Structure formats: structure tokens, C-alpha cells
Amino acid sequence: MEPTESPASLDLRAIPIPSPTAFLTTEHYHQQPYRASALSNEALVRPCEAGLLCNSYYAIENGTNPPYGRPIQGALKEVWCRESVAEKLLAVNRSLAAYHVQLMLLDGFRTLECQRDLWQFFHVQTRSENPALGDEALDRIVSQYCSRPVAPNPADPETWPTHCTGAAIDVTLCSLDSAEALDLGSPFDDAHPVSHSCSLEDDLRVQTDDAMRDKAAARREAARNRRLLYWSMTLAGFANYPFEWWHFDWGNQMWLQNRLPGQPGTEAPERAWYGCADFSLHRGGL
């Protein structure tokens, strides 16, 4: 079942996340077409100034950002994204109030230095877990969770890491009352199959014995939370990256690659319009 609208009577937590029809990774989206538009030079803004909760995960300095335990080089102290992306996130947040939850933004626009440090981290982690892998196979696994840090050329769409467009956002859910993070089944940036968006769907279908009841109940609640995030963002026009439940895009090449057929809110040209963002165009507020 895939909703075409979000009436108050529709519980998004009851709708399964579809399995992807093709497992396209960060190695593939650069082939998506791009055409400049009036939105292409849209400014970057701080969505926190509009009331959205933000916690720039890669800039955390006290070690409470696993799996890193340190700030990522080049990480910005605040979350930034394109102005239209921020406006869409505000609409999602309003829709989530009925569930007594809200968005927490963890990352948006990303510098190339930050992208390089993340790529290196996942290379080292994946190599330690798979010491027999050749370099090409290693790159394929890492590219499931991190874009290759090619220096972006503003004139070449095949060089734009998706977070460098300012139109990619990493987001989770938290309580509307306490801002306590909800369980979505795996930690942010866990580079393993449990983080694939639809990976918890079996937990809602399999019956368990009494000995596993509490654990199974927690997994089912995490799966329902994951569905809520997925569908609230999807119905607003965002496209989820199937390897990461937290990653969504709007208007860039990754969005064009991953959006659902007939997805609401995507009545737009069959080309991306957000390219590499110019941080010098940033401004405060919305």
C-alpha cells in the first residue's frame, strides 16, 4: 500500500515501507539529468531559526556522536539547507504534531572536507570488518553509505556529492514534549543492512514466542517509527535513500534517482534543479 494523501484518519505507522525496485547507490545518481532553474541559486538557511530542532551531528565535540566519537573535520557547527527544503521540513513537522513527535535535523549542507573525512572513516571501518576485500569491492560497500568525495566542479553535474547541494537532509524523530530521541531501529550512520529503510518490515510480520516478546515489541515500535518518518517525508515530496532510513533529498540528482513513481509532491521537471550549493549565499532565517 502506498498512500496518495495523508488524511487525519490515515495512520502512517501502519503503512509498510516498500522494498526498492533497484539497489542504486551513491555511485549511480550522478547520471541523473540536471537543468538550472530559478531555484538553482537559492540561498542556504538555518532551519533552526524557523523553530526546527537541529543538532549538527558531525560537529559534536564531547564524543556522544557514535560511531565517530569525535568531530568530523570540516563539519559545520549548525545545520544548513536550501530555503525551499527548510520550508518543506516545516510542513512535515506540522503534520507530525498529530503523533506527538517532531523532526530532529542532524545534517544538511556538507563541506567537501567533511565528506572526505566521512569517506575515510567508513573506508577504515569497512576494511577492518572485511580485511579480505579488494579495493573495488570495498569502494562499492562504502558507497552504499557515503558519496565519494570528488571535488565538486559547479559546471559538471557528475562531481556533486549530494550533501554538497544543500538539498539532502539527515533527519530523525523525537518526542514533541521532551525532545527525547525515538528508537528507529539502528543508530544514525550505522553502515550495516539494519539501516536499510525497509529492513525492519519483517519485525512487524513475524510472530515471536514469549521469551522474545519484549524485544520483539521494541523492534515493532522502532519499525512503526521508521514508517512514520518515511511516509511523512515522502508525502511532502522528499525521496528517501533506501540504504539509510535517515537520508532524504529534494530537487537534486539523488532525489530524481530515488523518488517513487507517481509520488505526491513531485510534479516537477524530469531534471534536478539543485546543483552544488554556494555557501557564500547563505543567510539567516527563512
N, C-alpha and C positions, 0 to 999 in steps of 0.2 A: 504493500500500500504506500502511495506517495501522495501527500496532501497537495491540493492546488490552492488552498486558502487556509486561514488559521482562525476559524470562528472560536468564540469563547467556549463552546461545548466540545471542542476537539482537544484531547489530551495528547500533546506532542510526545509525552513519555511512553505512550502506548504504540507508537509507530516505529517499526523496525528500520534500522539504517541499512540501506541497500548495499549489497556487495558490488564492488566496482566491476564494470564490464571489461576493462583493460587496466593492467597494472602499469600505468605510466608514472614515472618518477620525475625527479628534478632534472634528469638528463634529457627529457623529451619536450618540455614546454617551450623551449626557445624556438621551436619550429612554428609556433603559432603566429599568425599574421598580426601586424601592428599598423595602425594609421593614426597619425597625430590628429587631435581634435581640440576643441576649446578647453577641455578638461586636462589636457596633457601637461600643462604648466601650472596646474592647481597647487596652491601652497600646502605645505605641511603644517599641521596644527597639533597642539597638545590636547588630546581628548579629556584629560583630567580637568581642564578648565571649564568643561561643559558638565562636569559632575560625574563622569565615568571613573570608576576605580581603576587605578593603574599602579603597577609595581614592576619597574624595569628590571626584569629577572637577571639579565646578564650583568647589570651594574651593581648587584648586591655585594656588599663588602664583608659581611660577617660570617660567610661560609654557609648560609642557610639556603643555598641555591643548588641542590644536587641535580645532576651528577658532578657538577663542577667544583663546588666548594670554594670558589674564588671569583672575582670579577673577570669577565671576558674582555680581552684587550679591545679597545675601541668602542666599547658599549656606551650608549648614551644614558645619561642619568635619568632621563624622562622618556616616556613612550610618545612617539610621534607617528602620525599617519596623514594621508591626504584628507582634505576638508570634507569631501563627499563621503569618504569612508567613515569618518567620525560621525557624520550626521546619520548614516545608516546604522551605526552601532548604537546611537542614542535611541533609535526606533526599536531596535532589538531589545534594549534594556527596558523600555516601557512595556513591551509585550511580556517580558519575563516577570514583571511585578505580580502578575496573577498567580505565579508559582512561588512567590515569596523568595525569589532568588534574583541575582544580578550578575552582570559580567564583571570579570576582573581581567584587564588587559596586561599581558606580560611582555609583549614585544611588538614593534611595528617597523618603522623605517630602521634600516640597519646599515652601518658603515661597512666598507669593504674590509677594513682591519678587523672588525668584529666577525665578519663572515669567514675570514681566513683563520682566525683563532678557533672558531667552532669547527670548521672543516678539519683542522689539525687535531683537535680533541677527539673527534669521532674516528679519525683515522687510527690514532693510538689505541683507543678503546676497542675498536673492531679488530685490530691486529692482535691485541692481547687475548681476545676471545676466539680468534680464528688464525692461529700462527701459521698454518699451512697454506693459507690463501695467497694466490698470486696478486700482483698489483692491480691488474684489471678487474678481477673478481672483487677485490677489496673496495675499489672505487665504486663498483655497482652497488654494494651494500651501503656504503656511506652515503651515496647519492639518494637513497631512499629517504634519508632524514636531513640532508643538508645540501644546499646548492653549491656547486663548485665555485670557488671564489675567484672567478675571472674578473680582471679589472674592467669595469663597465665602460664601454665606448658609447656615448649618447647617440651616436649615429648608427649603431649596429645592434639591432634587437636580439641577436644571438649571444650577447655578452651581458645581459641584465639579470643578476641574481634577483629572485622575486621579492625579497625583503628590501632590496635597494630601490624598488619602485614606490615605496611608501603606501602601497595598496594591498600588502599582505599583513595579516594580523594574527598574533598568537593570543589565545583567549581561553579562559576557563570560567567556571561558575562559582559563586559564593553566596552565602546567606544574605538576604536583603537586610536583616535586622542586625546581625553580628559581624558581617563581612568574613565569617569563617569559611574557608575553602570547602567545597563539596568534593566527595570522592567520585572521580570519573574513571576509576579502574586501573590507572597507571599514573606515575608521576609525569609531570611536564618534561619533555625532552628525553623520555625513556626510549632509546633507539632499539626497540625489540617489537616483535609482532603483536604483543599485547596492546600496543599503542595504535595499531591499525583501527580505524574508526569503527568498523563493524565487528571487531574481534570479540566483543562481549555478547553478541546476539545469541550464541548458544547457551549462555548462562540463563537466559530467560525462557529457554525451551526445555532444558534438561531437568528432570525430577531427581532430587537427591535424597539420601537416607537421613535419618535423624541425626547421626553423628556429624554430618556436614551441613546441617540446616542453617546454623548461624552464619557460617562462612558463605554459604550459597545466597542467603538473604542479603548480605552485604554486597556480593557481586551483582545481584539483580538490581539493587538500588543504584550502584555505580553505572550499570548499563542503562537504566532509565534516565539518569542524569546526563549521560553521554548523548542519548537520543534527544533530550531536551535542548542541549546546546546545538547539536547538529541541525535539527529542524527549525529552531528559532532563527539561526543564521541563514539557513538555506532559503527559508520563506522570505527573507529580506533581500535575497538576490546574491548572497555570498556563495562561493563554491568551496567545499571542503577538500583538502588534500587527503586522499584515503589512507595514507601511511601514518598520519598524525591527526588524532581527534581534535587537537587544539588549533590547527592551522586553517585559516580561511583567507580567500582572496576576493577582490572585486575590481574588475576592469583592467587587469593586467594579463599577461600571457598564461600564467598559471590558472587564473580564473577561466579563461577560454578553454583550456585543456580539460578542466575538471567539472565544469558545471553540468548539471543534469539536463537531459533532453526535455524541453518544454518547461524548464524551471521558472516559477514565478519571479518577476523582478529582473529578468534578463532580456527584456525586449530592447536589444541594443544592436549596433552593427556587429557583424561577424568578425570583428577585429578588436584586439586590445587597444586601449587608448592611453593607458598609463605606462610610460617608459621609465627610465632611470630618473629618480627624483633629484632635484637640485636643493640641497639643504639650505643654501643661501636664501631661498624663497620662503623659508619657514616664518610663521608668525604665531602670536598667541591668540587664544580664543577661537571661536567658531564664527 
